[in-house]
Amino acid sequence: MDSDNIIPFEQPKPYSRFAGTPMKSDLVEKASEVVSDPLVLINMVSKRVRQLNSGRSPLIPTVPSMGAADIALREIIEGKIRLVDTPANG
């Protein structure tokens, strides 16, 4: 292949006010003890990360090394955010 024909594929890096490292597996394990369904846990974390990145304040004390996903997981572990059952529309 000619190097002239190669186009690099670069995705823009998402902006986050919380520039920490990728989420830590020990936090994922602890949070999965609180929310046992992995799909529900993923949805909760991703929704909270979006909230944090859009300007919502963390509900726990943070340090600069914590990323938004770490904050969301820690909030779940500490019971600051939780899944609330809503009645089904009938």
Distance bins in CASP14 RR format, pairs under 12 A and 6 or more apart:
PFRMAT RR
TARGET T0000
AUTHOR 0000-0000-0000
RMODE 2
METHOD distances of the structure
MODEL  1
1 7 0 0 0 0 0 1 0 0 0 0 0
13 19 0 0 0 0 0 1 0 0 0 0 0
14 46 0 0 0 0 0 1 0 0 0 0 0
14 49 0 0 0 0 1 0 0 0 0 0 0
14 50 0 0 0 0 0 1 0 0 0 0 0
14 52 0 0 0 0 0 1 0 0 0 0 0
14 53 1 0 0 1 0 0 0 0 0 0 0
14 54 0 0 0 0 0 1 0 0 0 0 0
14 67 0 0 0 0 0 1 0 0 0 0 0
14 68 0 0 0 0 1 0 0 0 0 0 0
14 69 0 0 0 0 0 1 0 0 0 0 0
15 49 0 0 0 0 0 1 0 0 0 0 0
15 50 0 0 0 0 0 1 0 0 0 0 0
15 52 0 0 0 0 0 1 0 0 0 0 0
15 53 1 0 0 1 0 0 0 0 0 0 0
15 54 0 0 0 0 0 1 0 0 0 0 0
15 55 0 0 0 0 0 1 0 0 0 0 0
15 68 0 0 0 0 0 1 0 0 0 0 0
16 22 0 0 0 0 0 1 0 0 0 0 0
16 49 0 0 0 0 1 0 0 0 0 0 0
16 50 0 0 0 0 0 1 0 0 0 0 0
16 51 0 0 0 0 0 1 0 0 0 0 0
16 52 1 0 0 1 0 0 0 0 0 0 0
16 53 1 0 1 0 0 0 0 0 0 0 0
16 54 0 0 0 0 0 1 0 0 0 0 0
16 55 0 0 0 0 0 1 0 0 0 0 0
16 66 0 0 0 0 0 1 0 0 0 0 0
16 67 1 0 0 1 0 0 0 0 0 0 0
16 68 1 0 1 0 0 0 0 0 0 0 0
16 69 0 0 0 0 1 0 0 0 0 0 0
16 70 0 0 0 0 0 1 0 0 0 0 0
16 71 0 0 0 0 0 1 0 0 0 0 0
16 72 0 0 0 0 0 1 0 0 0 0 0
17 49 0 0 0 0 0 1 0 0 0 0 0
17 51 0 0 0 0 0 1 0 0 0 0 0
17 52 1 0 0 1 0 0 0 0 0 0 0
17 53 1 0 0 1 0 0 0 0 0 0 0
17 54 0 0 0 0 1 0 0 0 0 0 0
17 55 1 0 0 1 0 0 0 0 0 0 0
17 56 0 0 0 0 1 0 0 0 0 0 0
17 57 0 0 0 0 0 1 0 0 0 0 0
17 58 0 0 0 0 1 0 0 0 0 0 0
17 62 0 0 0 0 0 1 0 0 0 0 0
17 64 0 0 0 0 0 1 0 0 0 0 0
17 66 0 0 0 0 0 1 0 0 0 0 0
17 67 0 0 0 0 1 0 0 0 0 0 0
17 68 1 0 0 1 0 0 0 0 0 0 0
17 71 0 0 0 0 0 1 0 0 0 0 0
18 48 0 0 0 0 0 1 0 0 0 0 0
18 49 0 0 0 0 1 0 0 0 0 0 0
18 51 0 0 0 0 0 1 0 0 0 0 0
18 52 1 0 0 1 0 0 0 0 0 0 0
18 53 1 0 0 1 0 0 0 0 0 0 0
18 54 0 0 0 0 0 1 0 0 0 0 0
18 55 0 0 0 0 0 1 0 0 0 0 0
18 56 0 0 0 0 0 1 0 0 0 0 0
18 57 0 0 0 0 0 1 0 0 0 0 0
18 58 0 0 0 0 1 0 0 0 0 0 0
18 60 0 0 0 0 0 1 0 0 0 0 0
18 62 1 0 0 1 0 0 0 0 0 0 0
18 63 0 0 0 0 0 1 0 0 0 0 0
18 64 0 0 0 0 1 0 0 0 0 0 0
18 65 0 0 0 0 1 0 0 0 0 0 0
18 66 1 0 0 1 0 0 0 0 0 0 0
18 67 1 0 1 0 0 0 0 0 0 0 0
18 68 1 0 1 0 0 0 0 0 0 0 0
18 69 0 0 0 0 1 0 0 0 0 0 0
18 70 1 0 0 1 0 0 0 0 0 0 0
18 71 1 0 0 1 0 0 0 0 0 0 0
18 72 0 0 0 0 1 0 0 0 0 0 0
18 74 0 0 0 0 0 1 0 0 0 0 0
19 52 0 0 0 0 0 1 0 0 0 0 0
19 53 0 0 0 0 0 1 0 0 0 0 0
19 62 0 0 0 0 0 1 0 0 0 0 0
19 63 0 0 0 0 0 1 0 0 0 0 0
19 64 1 0 0 1 0 0 0 0 0 0 0
19 65 0 0 0 0 1 0 0 0 0 0 0
19 66 0 0 0 0 1 0 0 0 0 0 0
19 67 1 0 0 1 0 0 0 0 0 0 0
19 68 0 0 0 0 1 0 0 0 0 0 0
19 69 0 0 0 0 0 1 0 0 0 0 0
19 70 0 0 0 0 0 1 0 0 0 0 0
19 71 0 0 0 0 0 1 0 0 0 0 0
20 52 0 0 0 0 0 1 0 0 0 0 0
20 62 0 0 0 0 1 0 0 0 0 0 0
20 63 0 0 0 0 1 0 0 0 0 0 0
20 64 1 0 0 1 0 0 0 0 0 0 0
20 65 1 0 1 0 0 0 0 0 0 0 0
20 66 1 0 1 0 0 0 0 0 0 0 0
20 67 1 1 0 0 0 0 0 0 0 0 0
20 68 0 0 0 0 1 0 0 0 0 0 0
20 69 0 0 0 0 1 0 0 0 0 0 0
20 70 1 0 0 1 0 0 0 0 0 0 0
20 71 0 0 0 0 1 0 0 0 0 0 0
21 27 0 0 0 0 0 1 0 0 0 0 0
21 63 0 0 0 0 0 1 0 0 0 0 0
21 64 0 0 0 0 0 1 0 0 0 0 0
21 65 1 0 0 1 0 0 0 0 0 0 0
21 66 0 0 0 0 1 0 0 0 0 0 0
21 67 1 0 0 1 0 0 0 0 0 0 0
21 68 0 0 0 0 0 1 0 0 0 0 0
21 69 0 0 0 0 1 0 0 0 0 0 0
21 70 1 0 0 1 0 0 0 0 0 0 0
22 28 0 0 0 0 0 1 0 0 0 0 0
22 49 0 0 0 0 0 1 0 0 0 0 0
22 65 0 0 0 0 0 1 0 0 0 0 0
22 66 0 0 0 0 0 1 0 0 0 0 0
22 67 0 0 0 0 1 0 0 0 0 0 0
22 68 0 0 0 0 0 1 0 0 0 0 0
22 69 1 0 0 1 0 0 0 0 0 0 0
22 70 0 0 0 0 1 0 0 0 0 0 0
22 73 0 0 0 0 0 1 0 0 0 0 0
23 29 0 0 0 0 0 1 0 0 0 0 0
23 30 0 0 0 0 0 1 0 0 0 0 0
23 31 0 0 0 0 1 0 0 0 0 0 0
23 41 0 0 0 0 0 1 0 0 0 0 0
23 42 0 0 0 0 0 1 0 0 0 0 0
23 45 1 0 0 1 0 0 0 0 0 0 0
23 46 0 0 0 0 0 1 0 0 0 0 0
23 48 0 0 0 0 0 1 0 0 0 0 0
23 49 0 0 0 0 1 0 0 0 0 0 0
23 65 0 0 0 0 0 1 0 0 0 0 0
23 66 0 0 0 0 1 0 0 0 0 0 0
23 67 1 0 0 1 0 0 0 0 0 0 0
23 68 0 0 0 0 1 0 0 0 0 0 0
23 69 1 1 0 0 0 0 0 0 0 0 0
23 70 1 0 1 0 0 0 0 0 0 0 0
23 71 0 0 0 0 1 0 0 0 0 0 0
23 72 0 0 0 0 1 0 0 0 0 0 0
23 73 1 0 0 1 0 0 0 0 0 0 0
23 74 0 0 0 0 1 0 0 0 0 0 0
23 76 0 0 0 0 0 1 0 0 0 0 0
24 30 0 0 0 0 1 0 0 0 0 0 0
24 31 0 0 0 0 0 1 0 0 0 0 0
24 65 0 0 0 0 0 1 0 0 0 0 0
24 66 0 0 0 0 1 0 0 0 0 0 0
24 67 0 0 0 0 1 0 0 0 0 0 0
24 69 0 0 0 0 1 0 0 0 0 0 0
24 70 1 0 0 1 0 0 0 0 0 0 0
24 71 0 0 0 0 0 1 0 0 0 0 0
24 73 1 0 0 1 0 0 0 0 0 0 0
24 74 0 0 0 0 1 0 0 0 0 0 0
24 77 0 0 0 0 0 1 0 0 0 0 0
25 31 0 0 0 0 0 1 0 0 0 0 0
25 32 0 0 0 0 0 1 0 0 0 0 0
25 69 0 0 0 0 0 1 0 0 0 0 0
25 70 0 0 0 0 0 1 0 0 0 0 0
25 73 0 0 0 0 0 1 0 0 0 0 0
26 32 0 0 0 0 0 1 0 0 0 0 0
26 33 0 0 0 0 0 1 0 0 0 0 0
26 70 0 0 0 0 0 1 0 0 0 0 0
26 73 0 0 0 0 1 0 0 0 0 0 0
26 74 0 0 0 0 0 1 0 0 0 0 0
26 77 0 0 0 0 0 1 0 0 0 0 0
27 33 0 0 0 0 0 1 0 0 0 0 0
27 34 0 0 0 0 0 1 0 0 0 0 0
27 41 0 0 0 0 0 1 0 0 0 0 0
27 45 0 0 0 0 1 0 0 0 0 0 0
27 60 0 0 0 0 0 1 0 0 0 0 0
27 66 0 0 0 0 1 0 0 0 0 0 0
27 67 0 0 0 0 0 1 0 0 0 0 0
27 69 0 0 0 0 1 0 0 0 0 0 0
27 70 1 0 1 0 0 0 0 0 0 0 0
27 71 0 0 0 0 1 0 0 0 0 0 0
27 72 0 0 0 0 1 0 0 0 0 0 0
27 73 1 0 1 0 0 0 0 0 0 0 0
27 74 1 0 0 1 0 0 0 0 0 0 0
27 75 0 0 0 0 0 1 0 0 0 0 0
27 76 0 0 0 0 1 0 0 0 0 0 0
27 77 1 0 0 1 0 0 0 0 0 0 0
27 78 0 0 0 0 0 1 0 0 0 0 0
28 34 0 0 0 0 0 1 0 0 0 0 0
28 35 0 0 0 0 0 1 0 0 0 0 0
28 38 0 0 0 0 1 0 0 0 0 0 0
28 41 1 0 0 1 0 0 0 0 0 0 0
28 42 0 0 0 0 1 0 0 0 0 0 0
28 45 0 0 0 0 1 0 0 0 0 0 0
28 69 0 0 0 0 1 0 0 0 0 0 0
28 70 0 0 0 0 1 0 0 0 0 0 0
28 72 0 0 0 0 0 1 0 0 0 0 0
28 73 1 0 0 1 0 0 0 0 0 0 0
28 74 0 0 0 0 0 1 0 0 0 0 0
28 76 0 0 0 0 0 1 0 0 0 0 0
28 77 0 0 0 0 1 0 0 0 0 0 0
29 35 0 0 0 0 0 1 0 0 0 0 0
29 36 0 0 0 0 0 1 0 0 0 0 0
29 38 0 0 0 0 0 1 0 0 0 0 0
29 41 0 0 0 0 0 1 0 0 0 0 0
29 73 0 0 0 0 1 0 0 0 0 0 0
29 76 0 0 0 0 0 1 0 0 0 0 0
29 77 0 0 0 0 1 0 0 0 0 0 0
30 41 0 0 0 0 0 1 0 0 0 0 0
30 70 0 0 0 0 0 1 0 0 0 0 0
30 73 1 0 0 1 0 0 0 0 0 0 0
30 74 0 0 0 0 1 0 0 0 0 0 0
30 75 0 0 0 0 0 1 0 0 0 0 0
30 76 0 0 0 0 1 0 0 0 0 0 0
30 77 1 0 1 0 0 0 0 0 0 0 0
30 78 0 0 0 0 1 0 0 0 0 0 0
30 79 0 0 0 0 0 1 0 0 0 0 0
31 37 0 0 0 0 0 1 0 0 0 0 0
31 38 0 0 0 0 0 1 0 0 0 0 0
31 40 0 0 0 0 0 1 0 0 0 0 0
31 41 1 0 1 0 0 0 0 0 0 0 0
31 42 0 0 0 0 0 1 0 0 0 0 0
31 44 0 0 0 0 1 0 0 0 0 0 0
31 45 1 0 0 1 0 0 0 0 0 0 0
31 48 0 0 0 0 0 1 0 0 0 0 0
31 69 0 0 0 0 0 1 0 0 0 0 0
31 70 0 0 0 0 0 1 0 0 0 0 0
31 71 0 0 0 0 0 1 0 0 0 0 0
31 72 0 0 0 0 1 0 0 0 0 0 0
31 73 1 0 1 0 0 0 0 0 0 0 0
31 74 0 0 0 0 1 0 0 0 0 0 0
31 75 0 0 0 0 1 0 0 0 0 0 0
31 76 1 0 1 0 0 0 0 0 0 0 0
31 77 1 0 1 0 0 0 0 0 0 0 0
31 78 0 0 0 0 1 0 0 0 0 0 0
31 79 0 0 0 0 1 0 0 0 0 0 0
31 80 0 0 0 0 0 1 0 0 0 0 0
31 81 0 0 0 0 0 1 0 0 0 0 0
31 82 0 0 0 0 0 1 0 0 0 0 0
31 83 0 0 0 0 0 1 0 0 0 0 0
32 38 1 0 0 1 0 0 0 0 0 0 0
32 39 0 0 0 0 0 1 0 0 0 0 0
32 40 0 0 0 0 0 1 0 0 0 0 0
32 41 1 0 1 0 0 0 0 0 0 0 0
32 42 0 0 0 0 0 1 0 0 0 0 0
32 44 0 0 0 0 0 1 0 0 0 0 0
32 45 0 0 0 0 0 1 0 0 0 0 0
32 73 0 0 0 0 1 0 0 0 0 0 0
32 76 0 0 0 0 1 0 0 0 0 0 0
32 77 0 0 0 0 1 0 0 0 0 0 0
33 41 0 0 0 0 0 1 0 0 0 0 0
33 73 0 0 0 0 0 1 0 0 0 0 0
33 76 0 0 0 0 1 0 0 0 0 0 0
33 77 0 0 0 0 1 0 0 0 0 0 0
33 79 0 0 0 0 0 1 0 0 0 0 0
34 40 0 0 0 0 0 1 0 0 0 0 0
34 41 0 0 0 0 1 0 0 0 0 0 0
34 44 0 0 0 0 1 0 0 0 0 0 0
34 45 0 0 0 0 0 1 0 0 0 0 0
34 73 0 0 0 0 1 0 0 0 0 0 0
34 74 0 0 0 0 0 1 0 0 0 0 0
34 75 0 0 0 0 0 1 0 0 0 0 0
34 76 1 0 1 0 0 0 0 0 0 0 0
34 77 1 0 0 1 0 0 0 0 0 0 0
34 78 0 0 0 0 1 0 0 0 0 0 0
34 79 1 0 0 1 0 0 0 0 0 0 0
34 80 0 0 0 0 0 1 0 0 0 0 0
34 81 0 0 0 0 0 1 0 0 0 0 0
34 82 1 0 0 1 0 0 0 0 0 0 0
34 83 0 0 0 0 1 0 0 0 0 0 0
35 41 1 0 1 0 0 0 0 0 0 0 0
35 42 0 0 0 0 1 0 0 0 0 0 0
35 43 0 0 0 0 1 0 0 0 0 0 0
35 44 1 0 0 1 0 0 0 0 0 0 0
35 45 0 0 0 0 1 0 0 0 0 0 0
35 48 0 0 0 0 0 1 0 0 0 0 0
35 72 0 0 0 0 0 1 0 0 0 0 0
35 73 0 0 0 0 1 0 0 0 0 0 0
35 75 0 0 0 0 0 1 0 0 0 0 0
35 76 1 0 0 1 0 0 0 0 0 0 0
35 77 0 0 0 0 1 0 0 0 0 0 0
35 79 0 0 0 0 0 1 0 0 0 0 0
35 81 0 0 0 0 1 0 0 0 0 0 0
35 82 0 0 0 0 1 0 0 0 0 0 0
35 83 1 0 0 1 0 0 0 0 0 0 0
36 76 0 0 0 0 0 1 0 0 0 0 0
36 83 0 0 0 0 0 1 0 0 0 0 0
37 43 0 0 0 0 1 0 0 0 0 0 0
37 44 0 0 0 0 1 0 0 0 0 0 0
37 83 0 0 0 0 1 0 0 0 0 0 0
38 44 0 0 0 0 0 1 0 0 0 0 0
38 45 0 0 0 0 0 1 0 0 0 0 0
39 45 0 0 0 0 0 1 0 0 0 0 0
39 46 0 0 0 0 0 1 0 0 0 0 0
39 83 0 0 0 0 0 1 0 0 0 0 0
40 46 0 0 0 0 0 1 0 0 0 0 0
40 47 0 0 0 0 0 1 0 0 0 0 0
40 76 0 0 0 0 0 1 0 0 0 0 0
40 82 0 0 0 0 0 1 0 0 0 0 0
40 83 1 0 0 1 0 0 0 0 0 0 0
40 84 0 0 0 0 0 1 0 0 0 0 0
40 85 0 0 0 0 0 1 0 0 0 0 0
41 47 0 0 0 0 0 1 0 0 0 0 0
41 48 0 0 0 0 0 1 0 0 0 0 0
41 69 0 0 0 0 0 1 0 0 0 0 0
41 72 0 0 0 0 1 0 0 0 0 0 0
41 73 0 0 0 0 1 0 0 0 0 0 0
41 76 1 0 0 1 0 0 0 0 0 0 0
41 77 0 0 0 0 0 1 0 0 0 0 0
41 81 0 0 0 0 0 1 0 0 0 0 0
41 82 0 0 0 0 0 1 0 0 0 0 0
41 83 0 0 0 0 1 0 0 0 0 0 0
42 48 0 0 0 0 0 1 0 0 0 0 0
42 49 0 0 0 0 0 1 0 0 0 0 0
42 69 0 0 0 0 0 1 0 0 0 0 0
42 72 0 0 0 0 0 1 0 0 0 0 0
42 73 0 0 0 0 0 1 0 0 0 0 0
42 76 0 0 0 0 0 1 0 0 0 0 0
43 49 0 0 0 0 0 1 0 0 0 0 0
43 50 0 0 0 0 0 1 0 0 0 0 0
43 72 0 0 0 0 0 1 0 0 0 0 0
43 76 0 0 0 0 0 1 0 0 0 0 0
43 81 0 0 0 0 0 1 0 0 0 0 0
43 83 0 0 0 0 1 0 0 0 0 0 0
44 50 0 0 0 0 0 1 0 0 0 0 0
44 51 0 0 0 0 0 1 0 0 0 0 0
44 69 0 0 0 0 0 1 0 0 0 0 0
44 72 1 0 0 1 0 0 0 0 0 0 0
44 73 0 0 0 0 1 0 0 0 0 0 0
44 75 0 0 0 0 1 0 0 0 0 0 0
44 76 1 0 0 1 0 0 0 0 0 0 0
44 77 0 0 0 0 0 1 0 0 0 0 0
44 79 0 0 0 0 0 1 0 0 0 0 0
44 80 0 0 0 0 0 1 0 0 0 0 0
44 81 1 0 0 1 0 0 0 0 0 0 0
44 82 0 0 0 0 1 0 0 0 0 0 0
44 83 1 0 0 1 0 0 0 0 0 0 0
44 84 0 0 0 0 0 1 0 0 0 0 0
45 51 0 0 0 0 0 1 0 0 0 0 0
45 52 0 0 0 0 0 1 0 0 0 0 0
45 67 0 0 0 0 0 1 0 0 0 0 0
45 68 0 0 0 0 1 0 0 0 0 0 0
45 69 1 0 1 0 0 0 0 0 0 0 0
45 70 0 0 0 0 1 0 0 0 0 0 0
45 71 0 0 0 0 1 0 0 0 0 0 0
45 72 1 0 1 0 0 0 0 0 0 0 0
45 73 1 0 0 1 0 0 0 0 0 0 0
45 74 0 0 0 0 0 1 0 0 0 0 0
45 75 0 0 0 0 1 0 0 0 0 0 0
45 76 1 0 0 1 0 0 0 0 0 0 0
45 77 0 0 0 0 0 1 0 0 0 0 0
45 81 0 0 0 0 1 0 0 0 0 0 0
45 83 0 0 0 0 0 1 0 0 0 0 0
46 52 0 0 0 0 0 1 0 0 0 0 0
46 53 0 0 0 0 0 1 0 0 0 0 0
46 68 0 0 0 0 1 0 0 0 0 0 0
46 69 0 0 0 0 1 0 0 0 0 0 0
46 72 0 0 0 0 1 0 0 0 0 0 0
46 73 0 0 0 0 0 1 0 0 0 0 0
47 53 0 0 0 0 0 1 0 0 0 0 0
47 54 0 0 0 0 0 1 0 0 0 0 0
47 56 0 0 0 0 0 1 0 0 0 0 0
47 68 0 0 0 0 0 1 0 0 0 0 0
47 69 0 0 0 0 0 1 0 0 0 0 0
47 72 0 0 0 0 1 0 0 0 0 0 0
47 75 0 0 0 0 0 1 0 0 0 0 0
47 76 0 0 0 0 0 1 0 0 0 0 0
47 81 0 0 0 0 1 0 0 0 0 0 0
47 83 0 0 0 0 0 1 0 0 0 0 0
48 54 0 0 0 0 0 1 0 0 0 0 0
48 55 0 0 0 0 0 1 0 0 0 0 0
48 56 0 0 0 0 1 0 0 0 0 0 0
48 57 0 0 0 0 0 1 0 0 0 0 0
48 58 0 0 0 0 1 0 0 0 0 0 0
48 59 0 0 0 0 1 0 0 0 0 0 0
48 60 0 0 0 0 0 1 0 0 0 0 0
48 67 0 0 0 0 0 1 0 0 0 0 0
48 68 1 0 0 1 0 0 0 0 0 0 0
48 69 0 0 0 0 1 0 0 0 0 0 0
48 70 0 0 0 0 0 1 0 0 0 0 0
48 71 1 0 0 1 0 0 0 0 0 0 0
48 72 1 1 0 0 0 0 0 0 0 0 0
48 73 0 0 0 0 1 0 0 0 0 0 0
48 74 0 0 0 0 0 1 0 0 0 0 0
48 75 1 0 0 1 0 0 0 0 0 0 0
48 76 1 0 0 1 0 0 0 0 0 0 0
48 80 0 0 0 0 1 0 0 0 0 0 0
48 81 1 0 0 1 0 0 0 0 0 0 0
48 82 0 0 0 0 0 1 0 0 0 0 0
48 83 0 0 0 0 0 1 0 0 0 0 0
49 55 0 0 0 0 0 1 0 0 0 0 0
49 56 0 0 0 0 0 1 0 0 0 0 0
49 58 0 0 0 0 0 1 0 0 0 0 0
49 66 0 0 0 0 0 1 0 0 0 0 0
49 67 0 0 0 0 1 0 0 0 0 0 0
49 68 1 0 1 0 0 0 0 0 0 0 0
49 69 1 0 1 0 0 0 0 0 0 0 0
49 70 0 0 0 0 1 0 0 0 0 0 0
49 71 0 0 0 0 1 0 0 0 0 0 0
49 72 1 0 1 0 0 0 0 0 0 0 0
49 73 0 0 0 0 1 0 0 0 0 0 0
49 75 0 0 0 0 0 1 0 0 0 0 0
49 76 0 0 0 0 0 1 0 0 0 0 0
49 81 0 0 0 0 0 1 0 0 0 0 0
50 56 0 0 0 0 1 0 0 0 0 0 0
50 68 0 0 0 0 1 0 0 0 0 0 0
50 69 0 0 0 0 0 1 0 0 0 0 0
50 72 0 0 0 0 1 0 0 0 0 0 0
51 57 0 0 0 0 1 0 0 0 0 0 0
51 58 0 0 0 0 1 0 0 0 0 0 0
51 59 0 0 0 0 0 1 0 0 0 0 0
51 68 0 0 0 0 1 0 0 0 0 0 0
51 71 0 0 0 0 0 1 0 0 0 0 0
51 72 0 0 0 0 1 0 0 0 0 0 0
51 75 0 0 0 0 0 1 0 0 0 0 0
51 81 0 0 0 0 1 0 0 0 0 0 0
52 58 1 0 0 1 0 0 0 0 0 0 0
52 59 0 0 0 0 1 0 0 0 0 0 0
52 60 0 0 0 0 0 1 0 0 0 0 0
52 62 0 0 0 0 1 0 0 0 0 0 0
52 66 0 0 0 0 0 1 0 0 0 0 0
52 67 0 0 0 0 1 0 0 0 0 0 0
52 68 1 0 1 0 0 0 0 0 0 0 0
52 69 0 0 0 0 1 0 0 0 0 0 0
52 70 0 0 0 0 0 1 0 0 0 0 0
52 71 1 0 0 1 0 0 0 0 0 0 0
52 72 1 0 0 1 0 0 0 0 0 0 0
52 73 0 0 0 0 0 1 0 0 0 0 0
52 74 0 0 0 0 0 1 0 0 0 0 0
52 75 0 0 0 0 1 0 0 0 0 0 0
52 81 0 0 0 0 0 1 0 0 0 0 0
53 67 0 0 0 0 0 1 0 0 0 0 0
53 68 1 0 1 0 0 0 0 0 0 0 0
53 69 0 0 0 0 0 1 0 0 0 0 0
53 71 0 0 0 0 0 1 0 0 0 0 0
53 72 0 0 0 0 0 1 0 0 0 0 0
54 68 0 0 0 0 0 1 0 0 0 0 0
55 68 0 0 0 0 0 1 0 0 0 0 0
55 71 0 0 0 0 0 1 0 0 0 0 0
56 68 0 0 0 0 0 1 0 0 0 0 0
56 71 0 0 0 0 0 1 0 0 0 0 0
56 72 0 0 0 0 0 1 0 0 0 0 0
56 75 0 0 0 0 0 1 0 0 0 0 0
56 81 0 0 0 0 0 1 0 0 0 0 0
57 71 0 0 0 0 0 1 0 0 0 0 0
57 75 0 0 0 0 0 1 0 0 0 0 0
57 80 0 0 0 0 0 1 0 0 0 0 0
58 66 0 0 0 0 1 0 0 0 0 0 0
58 67 0 0 0 0 1 0 0 0 0 0 0
58 68 0 0 0 0 1 0 0 0 0 0 0
58 69 0 0 0 0 0 1 0 0 0 0 0
58 70 0 0 0 0 1 0 0 0 0 0 0
58 71 1 0 1 0 0 0 0 0 0 0 0
58 72 0 0 0 0 1 0 0 0 0 0 0
58 73 0 0 0 0 0 1 0 0 0 0 0
58 74 0 0 0 0 1 0 0 0 0 0 0
58 75 1 0 0 1 0 0 0 0 0 0 0
58 78 0 0 0 0 0 1 0 0 0 0 0
58 80 0 0 0 0 1 0 0 0 0 0 0
58 81 0 0 0 0 0 1 0 0 0 0 0
59 71 0 0 0 0 1 0 0 0 0 0 0
59 72 0 0 0 0 1 0 0 0 0 0 0
59 74 0 0 0 0 1 0 0 0 0 0 0
59 75 1 0 1 0 0 0 0 0 0 0 0
59 76 0 0 0 0 0 1 0 0 0 0 0
59 77 0 0 0 0 0 1 0 0 0 0 0
59 78 0 0 0 0 1 0 0 0 0 0 0
59 79 0 0 0 0 1 0 0 0 0 0 0
59 80 1 0 1 0 0 0 0 0 0 0 0
59 81 1 0 0 1 0 0 0 0 0 0 0
59 82 0 0 0 0 0 1 0 0 0 0 0
60 66 0 0 0 0 1 0 0 0 0 0 0
60 70 0 0 0 0 1 0 0 0 0 0 0
60 71 1 0 0 1 0 0 0 0 0 0 0
60 72 0 0 0 0 1 0 0 0 0 0 0
60 73 0 0 0 0 0 1 0 0 0 0 0
60 74 1 0 1 0 0 0 0 0 0 0 0
60 75 1 0 1 0 0 0 0 0 0 0 0
60 76 0 0 0 0 0 1 0 0 0 0 0
60 77 0 0 0 0 1 0 0 0 0 0 0
60 78 1 0 0 1 0 0 0 0 0 0 0
60 79 0 0 0 0 1 0 0 0 0 0 0
60 80 1 0 0 1 0 0 0 0 0 0 0
60 81 0 0 0 0 1 0 0 0 0 0 0
61 71 0 0 0 0 1 0 0 0 0 0 0
61 74 0 0 0 0 1 0 0 0 0 0 0
61 75 0 0 0 0 0 1 0 0 0 0 0
61 78 0 0 0 0 0 1 0 0 0 0 0
61 80 0 0 0 0 0 1 0 0 0 0 0
62 68 0 0 0 0 1 0 0 0 0 0 0
62 70 0 0 0 0 1 0 0 0 0 0 0
62 71 1 0 1 0 0 0 0 0 0 0 0
62 72 0 0 0 0 0 1 0 0 0 0 0
62 74 0 0 0 0 1 0 0 0 0 0 0
62 75 0 0 0 0 0 1 0 0 0 0 0
63 70 0 0 0 0 1 0 0 0 0 0 0
63 71 0 0 0 0 1 0 0 0 0 0 0
63 74 0 0 0 0 0 1 0 0 0 0 0
64 70 0 0 0 0 0 1 0 0 0 0 0
64 71 0 0 0 0 0 1 0 0 0 0 0
65 71 0 0 0 0 0 1 0 0 0 0 0
66 72 0 0 0 0 1 0 0 0 0 0 0
66 73 0 0 0 0 1 0 0 0 0 0 0
66 74 1 0 0 1 0 0 0 0 0 0 0
66 75 0 0 0 0 0 1 0 0 0 0 0
67 73 0 0 0 0 1 0 0 0 0 0 0
67 74 0 0 0 0 1 0 0 0 0 0 0
68 74 0 0 0 0 0 1 0 0 0 0 0
68 75 0 0 0 0 0 1 0 0 0 0 0
69 75 0 0 0 0 0 1 0 0 0 0 0
69 76 0 0 0 0 0 1 0 0 0 0 0
70 76 0 0 0 0 0 1 0 0 0 0 0
70 77 0 0 0 0 0 1 0 0 0 0 0
71 77 0 0 0 0 0 1 0 0 0 0 0
71 78 0 0 0 0 0 1 0 0 0 0 0
71 80 0 0 0 0 1 0 0 0 0 0 0
71 81 0 0 0 0 0 1 0 0 0 0 0
72 78 0 0 0 0 0 1 0 0 0 0 0
72 79 0 0 0 0 0 1 0 0 0 0 0
72 80 0 0 0 0 1 0 0 0 0 0 0
72 81 1 0 0 1 0 0 0 0 0 0 0
73 79 0 0 0 0 0 1 0 0 0 0 0
73 80 0 0 0 0 0 1 0 0 0 0 0
73 81 0 0 0 0 0 1 0 0 0 0 0
74 80 0 0 0 0 1 0 0 0 0 0 0
74 81 0 0 0 0 1 0 0 0 0 0 0
75 81 1 0 1 0 0 0 0 0 0 0 0
75 82 0 0 0 0 1 0 0 0 0 0 0
76 82 1 0 0 1 0 0 0 0 0 0 0
76 83 0 0 0 0 1 0 0 0 0 0 0
END
